[in-house]
Amino acid sequence: MAVRIFEASETQSSRLTILEPAPLRRQDLRRLRQRYAIIGVASLVVPFAAALVVLGVVH
């Protein structure tokens, strides 16, 4: 369970301000890792595909 720190200077504050964000959950970390993996694969595949297209047009 995540514990957050709230600003509680007012006794009956209707809105609490979060001072420190909760740590990422495992599911969030997995999604983040998958997103960066897809970006990494795309950054390798796109230039290779572009080079094939250029060679196909030139040849």
PDB file of N, CA, C and O in Angstrom, chain B, residues numbered from 101:
ATOM      1  N   MET B 101       0.845  -1.169   0.000  1.00  0.00           N
ATOM      2  CA  MET B 101       0.000   0.000   0.000  1.00  0.00           C
ATOM      3  C   MET B 101       0.893   1.235   0.000  1.00  0.00           C
ATOM      4  O   MET B 101       1.861   1.314   0.756  1.00  0.00           O
ATOM      5  N   ALA B 102       0.560   2.187  -0.848  1.00  0.00           N
ATOM      6  CA  ALA B 102       1.355   3.396  -0.955  1.00  0.00           C
ATOM      7  C   ALA B 102       0.961   4.391   0.132  1.00  0.00           C
ATOM      8  O   ALA B 102      -0.217   4.554   0.453  1.00  0.00           O
ATOM      9  N   VAL B 103       1.950   5.036   0.678  1.00  0.00           N
ATOM     10  CA  VAL B 103       1.715   6.063   1.679  1.00  0.00           C
ATOM     11  C   VAL B 103       2.089   7.394   1.050  1.00  0.00           C
ATOM     12  O   VAL B 103       3.173   7.546   0.486  1.00  0.00           O
ATOM     13  N   ARG B 104       1.189   8.348   1.151  1.00  0.00           N
ATOM     14  CA  ARG B 104       1.440   9.662   0.572  1.00  0.00           C
ATOM     15  C   ARG B 104       1.506  10.703   1.675  1.00  0.00           C
ATOM     16  O   ARG B 104       0.878  10.560   2.724  1.00  0.00           O
ATOM     17  N   ILE B 105       2.268  11.741   1.422  1.00  0.00           N
ATOM     18  CA  ILE B 105       2.409  12.834   2.375  1.00  0.00           C
ATOM     19  C   ILE B 105       1.483  13.958   1.918  1.00  0.00           C
ATOM     20  O   ILE B 105       1.543  14.377   0.762  1.00  0.00           O
ATOM     21  N   PHE B 106       0.628  14.447   2.815  1.00  0.00           N
ATOM     22  CA  PHE B 106      -0.320  15.504   2.490  1.00  0.00           C
ATOM     23  C   PHE B 106       0.011  16.760   3.279  1.00  0.00           C
ATOM     24  O   PHE B 106       0.546  16.703   4.386  1.00  0.00           O
ATOM     25  N   GLU B 107      -0.324  17.896   2.676  1.00  0.00           N
ATOM     26  CA  GLU B 107      -0.206  19.175   3.357  1.00  0.00           C
ATOM     27  C   GLU B 107      -1.463  19.349   4.201  1.00  0.00           C
ATOM     28  O   GLU B 107      -2.561  19.481   3.660  1.00  0.00           O
ATOM     29  N   ALA B 108      -1.311  19.350   5.511  1.00  0.00           N
ATOM     30  CA  ALA B 108      -2.471  19.435   6.397  1.00  0.00           C
ATOM     31  C   ALA B 108      -2.336  20.622   7.340  1.00  0.00           C
ATOM     32  O   ALA B 108      -2.615  20.506   8.533  1.00  0.00           O
ATOM     33  N   SER B 109      -1.905  21.769   6.806  1.00  0.00           N
ATOM     34  CA  SER B 109      -1.727  22.935   7.659  1.00  0.00           C
ATOM     35  C   SER B 109      -3.070  23.527   8.077  1.00  0.00           C
ATOM     36  O   SER B 109      -3.187  24.100   9.160  1.00  0.00           O
ATOM     37  N   GLU B 110      -4.090  23.389   7.216  1.00  0.00           N
ATOM     38  CA  GLU B 110      -5.410  23.873   7.579  1.00  0.00           C
ATOM     39  C   GLU B 110      -6.146  22.746   8.302  1.00  0.00           C
ATOM     40  O   GLU B 110      -6.020  21.576   7.942  1.00  0.00           O
ATOM     41  N   THR B 111      -6.900  23.108   9.306  1.00  0.00           N
ATOM     42  CA  THR B 111      -7.559  22.084  10.109  1.00  0.00           C
ATOM     43  C   THR B 111      -8.661  21.375   9.345  1.00  0.00           C
ATOM     44  O   THR B 111      -8.791  20.157   9.460  1.00  0.00           O
ATOM     45  N   GLN B 112      -9.454  22.088   8.574  1.00  0.00           N
ATOM     46  CA  GLN B 112     -10.553  21.477   7.840  1.00  0.00           C
ATOM     47  C   GLN B 112     -10.385  21.762   6.350  1.00  0.00           C
ATOM     48  O   GLN B 112     -11.251  22.375   5.727  1.00  0.00           O
ATOM     49  N   SER B 113      -9.299  21.329   5.803  1.00  0.00           N
ATOM     50  CA  SER B 113      -9.021  21.567   4.394  1.00  0.00           C
ATOM     51  C   SER B 113      -9.870  20.636   3.527  1.00  0.00           C
ATOM     52  O   SER B 113      -9.873  19.422   3.730  1.00  0.00           O
ATOM     53  N   SER B 114     -10.586  21.211   2.565  1.00  0.00           N
ATOM     54  CA  SER B 114     -11.413  20.389   1.681  1.00  0.00           C
ATOM     55  C   SER B 114     -10.563  19.711   0.620  1.00  0.00           C
ATOM     56  O   SER B 114     -10.905  18.630   0.139  1.00  0.00           O
ATOM     57  N   ARG B 115      -9.457  20.344   0.257  1.00  0.00           N
ATOM     58  CA  ARG B 115      -8.549  19.750  -0.733  1.00  0.00           C
ATOM     59  C   ARG B 115      -7.181  19.547  -0.093  1.00  0.00           C
ATOM     60  O   ARG B 115      -6.621  20.463   0.510  1.00  0.00           O
ATOM     61  N   LEU B 116      -6.658  18.345  -0.230  1.00  0.00           N
ATOM     62  CA  LEU B 116      -5.322  18.057   0.288  1.00  0.00           C
ATOM     63  C   LEU B 116      -4.342  18.078  -0.873  1.00  0.00           C
ATOM     64  O   LEU B 116      -4.629  17.524  -1.934  1.00  0.00           O
ATOM     65  N   THR B 117      -3.215  18.696  -0.692  1.00  0.00           N
ATOM     66  CA  THR B 117      -2.194  18.788  -1.720  1.00  0.00           C
ATOM     67  C   THR B 117      -1.193  17.651  -1.525  1.00  0.00           C
ATOM     68  O   THR B 117      -0.649  17.474  -0.435  1.00  0.00           O
ATOM     69  N   ILE B 118      -0.957  16.888  -2.581  1.00  0.00           N
ATOM     70  CA  ILE B 118       0.013  15.795  -2.508  1.00  0.00           C
ATOM     71  C   ILE B 118       1.408  16.383  -2.662  1.00  0.00           C
ATOM     72  O   ILE B 118       1.706  17.041  -3.660  1.00  0.00           O
ATOM     73  N   LEU B 119       2.250  16.147  -1.684  1.00  0.00           N
ATOM     74  CA  LEU B 119       3.617  16.655  -1.724  1.00  0.00           C
ATOM     75  C   LEU B 119       4.575  15.661  -2.360  1.00  0.00           C
ATOM     76  O   LEU B 119       5.564  16.055  -2.979  1.00  0.00           O
ATOM     77  N   GLU B 120       4.287  14.388  -2.212  1.00  0.00           N
ATOM     78  CA  GLU B 120       5.178  13.354  -2.729  1.00  0.00           C
ATOM     79  C   GLU B 120       4.332  12.316  -3.472  1.00  0.00           C
ATOM     80  O   GLU B 120       3.407  11.751  -2.889  1.00  0.00           O
ATOM     81  N   PRO B 121       4.636  12.054  -4.758  1.00  0.00           N
ATOM     82  CA  PRO B 121       3.825  11.080  -5.502  1.00  0.00           C
ATOM     83  C   PRO B 121       4.045   9.660  -4.997  1.00  0.00           C
ATOM     84  O   PRO B 121       5.099   9.334  -4.451  1.00  0.00           O
ATOM     85  N   ALA B 122       3.043   8.834  -5.187  1.00  0.00           N
ATOM     86  CA  ALA B 122       3.136   7.434  -4.788  1.00  0.00           C
ATOM     87  C   ALA B 122       4.113   6.715  -5.715  1.00  0.00           C
ATOM     88  O   ALA B 122       4.232   7.083  -6.884  1.00  0.00           O
ATOM     89  N   PRO B 123       4.805   5.710  -5.221  1.00  0.00           N
ATOM     90  CA  PRO B 123       5.723   4.956  -6.092  1.00  0.00           C
ATOM     91  C   PRO B 123       4.944   4.198  -7.164  1.00  0.00           C
ATOM     92  O   PRO B 123       3.772   3.866  -6.986  1.00  0.00           O
ATOM     93  N   LEU B 124       5.625   3.932  -8.285  1.00  0.00           N
ATOM     94  CA  LEU B 124       4.980   3.226  -9.390  1.00  0.00           C
ATOM     95  C   LEU B 124       4.660   1.784  -9.008  1.00  0.00           C
ATOM     96  O   LEU B 124       5.424   1.134  -8.294  1.00  0.00           O
ATOM     97  N   ARG B 125       3.526   1.299  -9.490  1.00  0.00           N
ATOM     98  CA  ARG B 125       3.146  -0.088  -9.248  1.00  0.00           C
ATOM     99  C   ARG B 125       3.869  -0.991 -10.243  1.00  0.00           C
ATOM    100  O   ARG B 125       4.422  -0.512 -11.232  1.00  0.00           O
ATOM    101  N   ARG B 126       3.863  -2.282  -9.984  1.00  0.00           N
ATOM    102  CA  ARG B 126       4.502  -3.233 -10.891  1.00  0.00           C
ATOM    103  C   ARG B 126       3.894  -3.170 -12.280  1.00  0.00           C
ATOM    104  O   ARG B 126       4.604  -3.268 -13.282  1.00  0.00           O
ATOM    105  N   GLN B 127       2.580  -3.008 -12.339  1.00  0.00           N
ATOM    106  CA  GLN B 127       1.893  -2.927 -13.624  1.00  0.00           C
ATOM    107  C   GLN B 127       2.358  -1.689 -14.397  1.00  0.00           C
ATOM    108  O   GLN B 127       2.568  -1.757 -15.608  1.00  0.00           O
ATOM    109  N   ASP B 128       2.518  -0.567 -13.706  1.00  0.00           N
ATOM    110  CA  ASP B 128       2.989   0.653 -14.358  1.00  0.00           C
ATOM    111  C   ASP B 128       4.412   0.482 -14.856  1.00  0.00           C
ATOM    112  O   ASP B 128       4.748   0.932 -15.951  1.00  0.00           O
ATOM    113  N   LEU B 129       5.254  -0.169 -14.054  1.00  0.00           N
ATOM    114  CA  LEU B 129       6.632  -0.399 -14.469  1.00  0.00           C
ATOM    115  C   LEU B 129       6.701  -1.313 -15.686  1.00  0.00           C
ATOM    116  O   LEU B 129       7.521  -1.099 -16.579  1.00  0.00           O
ATOM    117  N   ARG B 130       5.841  -2.334 -15.726  1.00  0.00           N
ATOM    118  CA  ARG B 130       5.818  -3.251 -16.857  1.00  0.00           C
ATOM    119  C   ARG B 130       5.386  -2.524 -18.137  1.00  0.00           C
ATOM    120  O   ARG B 130       5.962  -2.737 -19.204  1.00  0.00           O
ATOM    121  N   ARG B 131       4.377  -1.673 -18.020  1.00  0.00           N
ATOM    122  CA  ARG B 131       3.929  -0.898 -19.188  1.00  0.00           C
ATOM    123  C   ARG B 131       5.015   0.047 -19.664  1.00  0.00           C
ATOM    124  O   ARG B 131       5.228   0.197 -20.867  1.00  0.00           O
ATOM    125  N   LEU B 132       5.699   0.682 -18.732  1.00  0.00           N
ATOM    126  CA  LEU B 132       6.773   1.601 -19.088  1.00  0.00           C
ATOM    127  C   LEU B 132       7.907   0.861 -19.790  1.00  0.00           C
ATOM    128  O   LEU B 132       8.449   1.340 -20.786  1.00  0.00           O
ATOM    129  N   ARG B 133       8.261  -0.311 -19.262  1.00  0.00           N
ATOM    130  CA  ARG B 133       9.316  -1.122 -19.871  1.00  0.00           C
ATOM    131  C   ARG B 133       8.921  -1.571 -21.277  1.00  0.00           C
ATOM    132  O   ARG B 133       9.745  -1.548 -22.192  1.00  0.00           O
ATOM    133  N   GLN B 134       7.668  -1.978 -21.449  1.00  0.00           N
ATOM    134  CA  GLN B 134       7.193  -2.405 -22.772  1.00  0.00           C
ATOM    135  C   GLN B 134       7.189  -1.236 -23.745  1.00  0.00           C
ATOM    136  O   GLN B 134       7.541  -1.404 -24.912  1.00  0.00           O
ATOM    137  N   ARG B 135       6.799  -0.065 -23.286  1.00  0.00           N
ATOM    138  CA  ARG B 135       6.778   1.106 -24.155  1.00  0.00           C
ATOM    139  C   ARG B 135       8.180   1.428 -24.653  1.00  0.00           C
ATOM    140  O   ARG B 135       8.371   1.689 -25.841  1.00  0.00           O
ATOM    141  N   TYR B 136       9.162   1.413 -23.753  1.00  0.00           N
ATOM    142  CA  TYR B 136      10.530   1.710 -24.161  1.00  0.00           C
ATOM    143  C   TYR B 136      11.100   0.610 -25.052  1.00  0.00           C
ATOM    144  O   TYR B 136      11.925   0.889 -25.921  1.00  0.00           O
ATOM    145  N   ALA B 137      10.673  -0.634 -24.851  1.00  0.00           N
ATOM    146  CA  ALA B 137      11.110  -1.720 -25.720  1.00  0.00           C
ATOM    147  C   ALA B 137      10.572  -1.521 -27.133  1.00  0.00           C
ATOM    148  O   ALA B 137      11.294  -1.735 -28.107  1.00  0.00           O
ATOM    149  N   ILE B 138       9.321  -1.117 -27.250  1.00  0.00           N
ATOM    150  CA  ILE B 138       8.734  -0.864 -28.571  1.00  0.00           C
ATOM    151  C   ILE B 138       9.431   0.305 -29.250  1.00  0.00           C
ATOM    152  O   ILE B 138       9.703   0.253 -30.450  1.00  0.00           O
ATOM    153  N   ILE B 139       9.720   1.349 -28.503  1.00  0.00           N
ATOM    154  CA  ILE B 139      10.431   2.500 -29.072  1.00  0.00           C
ATOM    155  C   ILE B 139      11.823   2.083 -29.535  1.00  0.00           C
ATOM    156  O   ILE B 139      12.281   2.520 -30.592  1.00  0.00           O
ATOM    157  N   GLY B 140      12.500   1.243 -28.754  1.00  0.00           N
ATOM    158  CA  GLY B 140      13.833   0.778 -29.136  1.00  0.00           C
ATOM    159  C   GLY B 140      13.809  -0.066 -30.394  1.00  0.00           C
ATOM    160  O   GLY B 140      14.656   0.107 -31.270  1.00  0.00           O
ATOM    161  N   VAL B 141      12.851  -0.978 -30.498  1.00  0.00           N
ATOM    162  CA  VAL B 141      12.751  -1.817 -31.689  1.00  0.00           C
ATOM    163  C   VAL B 141      12.411  -0.961 -32.903  1.00  0.00           C
ATOM    164  O   VAL B 141      12.980  -1.155 -33.977  1.00  0.00           O
ATOM    165  N   ALA B 142      11.499  -0.027 -32.743  1.00  0.00           N
ATOM    166  CA  ALA B 142      11.126   0.850 -33.859  1.00  0.00           C
ATOM    167  C   ALA B 142      12.308   1.699 -34.311  1.00  0.00           C
ATOM    168  O   ALA B 142      12.475   1.949 -35.505  1.00  0.00           O
ATOM    169  N   SER B 143      13.134   2.147 -33.356  1.00  0.00           N
ATOM    170  CA  SER B 143      14.283   2.973 -33.729  1.00  0.00           C
ATOM    171  C   SER B 143      15.326   2.171 -34.505  1.00  0.00           C
ATOM    172  O   SER B 143      16.151   2.750 -35.211  1.00  0.00           O
ATOM    173  N   LEU B 144      15.296   0.851 -34.380  1.00  0.00           N
ATOM    174  CA  LEU B 144      16.198   0.023 -35.174  1.00  0.00           C
ATOM    175  C   LEU B 144      15.578  -0.387 -36.511  1.00  0.00           C
ATOM    176  O   LEU B 144      16.284  -0.479 -37.515  1.00  0.00           O
ATOM    177  N   VAL B 145      14.279  -0.632 -36.533  1.00  0.00           N
ATOM    178  CA  VAL B 145      13.618  -1.145 -37.729  1.00  0.00           C
ATOM    179  C   VAL B 145      13.358  -0.047 -38.755  1.00  0.00           C
ATOM    180  O   VAL B 145      13.531  -0.274 -39.952  1.00  0.00           O
ATOM    181  N   VAL B 146      12.950   1.129 -38.314  1.00  0.00           N
ATOM    182  CA  VAL B 146      12.576   2.202 -39.240  1.00  0.00           C
ATOM    183  C   VAL B 146      13.743   2.626 -40.130  1.00  0.00           C
ATOM    184  O   VAL B 146      13.536   2.730 -41.339  1.00  0.00           O
ATOM    185  N   PRO B 147      14.940   2.875 -39.632  1.00  0.00           N
ATOM    186  CA  PRO B 147      16.039   3.243 -40.539  1.00  0.00           C
ATOM    187  C   PRO B 147      16.402   2.099 -41.499  1.00  0.00           C
ATOM    188  O   PRO B 147      16.749   2.344 -42.654  1.00  0.00           O
ATOM    189  N   PHE B 148      16.323   0.872 -41.024  1.00  0.00           N
ATOM    190  CA  PHE B 148      16.623  -0.272 -41.892  1.00  0.00           C
ATOM    191  C   PHE B 148      15.608  -0.357 -43.025  1.00  0.00           C
ATOM    192  O   PHE B 148      15.987  -0.564 -44.177  1.00  0.00           O
ATOM    193  N   ALA B 149      14.328  -0.200 -42.715  1.00  0.00           N
ATOM    194  CA  ALA B 149      13.289  -0.236 -43.739  1.00  0.00           C
ATOM    195  C   ALA B 149      13.448   0.934 -44.700  1.00  0.00           C
ATOM    196  O   ALA B 149      13.254   0.770 -45.904  1.00  0.00           O
ATOM    197  N   ALA B 150      13.795   2.102 -44.195  1.00  0.00           N
ATOM    198  CA  ALA B 150      14.003   3.258 -45.062  1.00  0.00           C
ATOM    199  C   ALA B 150      15.177   3.026 -46.010  1.00  0.00           C
ATOM    200  O   ALA B 150      15.121   3.414 -47.177  1.00  0.00           O
ATOM    201  N   ALA B 151      16.232   2.396 -45.512  1.00  0.00           N
ATOM    202  CA  ALA B 151      17.381   2.099 -46.372  1.00  0.00           C
ATOM    203  C   ALA B 151      16.991   1.098 -47.462  1.00  0.00           C
ATOM    204  O   ALA B 151      17.443   1.226 -48.600  1.00  0.00           O
ATOM    205  N   LEU B 152      16.169   0.114 -47.137  1.00  0.00           N
ATOM    206  CA  LEU B 152      15.704  -0.826 -48.150  1.00  0.00           C
ATOM    207  C   LEU B 152      14.870  -0.132 -49.216  1.00  0.00           C
ATOM    208  O   LEU B 152      15.004  -0.433 -50.402  1.00  0.00           O
ATOM    209  N   VAL B 153      14.027   0.776 -48.814  1.00  0.00           N
ATOM    210  CA  VAL B 153      13.214   1.530 -49.775  1.00  0.00           C
ATOM    211  C   VAL B 153      14.096   2.369 -50.682  1.00  0.00           C
ATOM    212  O   VAL B 153      13.887   2.405 -51.895  1.00  0.00           O
ATOM    213  N   VAL B 154      15.073   3.039 -50.110  1.00  0.00           N
ATOM    214  CA  VAL B 154      15.983   3.877 -50.908  1.00  0.00           C
ATOM    215  C   VAL B 154      16.761   3.014 -51.883  1.00  0.00           C
ATOM    216  O   VAL B 154      16.909   3.386 -53.046  1.00  0.00           O
ATOM    217  N   LEU B 155      17.265   1.863 -51.435  1.00  0.00           N
ATOM    218  CA  LEU B 155      17.998   0.973 -52.338  1.00  0.00           C
ATOM    219  C   LEU B 155      17.094   0.419 -53.424  1.00  0.00           C
ATOM    220  O   LEU B 155      17.529   0.232 -54.561  1.00  0.00           O
ATOM    221  N   GLY B 156      15.857   0.158 -53.086  1.00  0.00           N
ATOM    222  CA  GLY B 156      14.910  -0.329 -54.093  1.00  0.00           C
ATOM    223  C   GLY B 156      14.600   0.705 -55.140  1.00  0.00           C
ATOM    224  O   GLY B 156      14.465   0.380 -56.320  1.00  0.00           O
ATOM    225  N   VAL B 157      14.484   1.962 -54.718  1.00  0.00           N
ATOM    226  CA  VAL B 157      14.195   3.059 -55.671  1.00  0.00           C
ATOM    227  C   VAL B 157      15.412   3.339 -56.538  1.00  0.00           C
ATOM    228  O   VAL B 157      15.261   3.579 -57.736  1.00  0.00           O
ATOM    229  N   VAL B 158      16.598   3.317 -55.977  1.00  0.00           N
ATOM    230  CA  VAL B 158      17.823   3.627 -56.713  1.00  0.00           C
ATOM    231  C   VAL B 158      18.161   2.511 -57.684  1.00  0.00           C
ATOM    232  O   VAL B 158      18.605   2.765 -58.803  1.00  0.00           O
ATOM    233  N   HIS B 159      17.952   1.286 -57.259  1.00  0.00           N
ATOM    234  CA  HIS B 159      18.332   0.155 -58.091  1.00  0.00           C
ATOM    235  C   HIS B 159      17.276  -0.032 -59.146  1.00  0.00           C
ATOM    236  O   HIS B 159      17.384  -0.937 -59.973  1.00  0.00           O
TER     237      HIS B 159
END
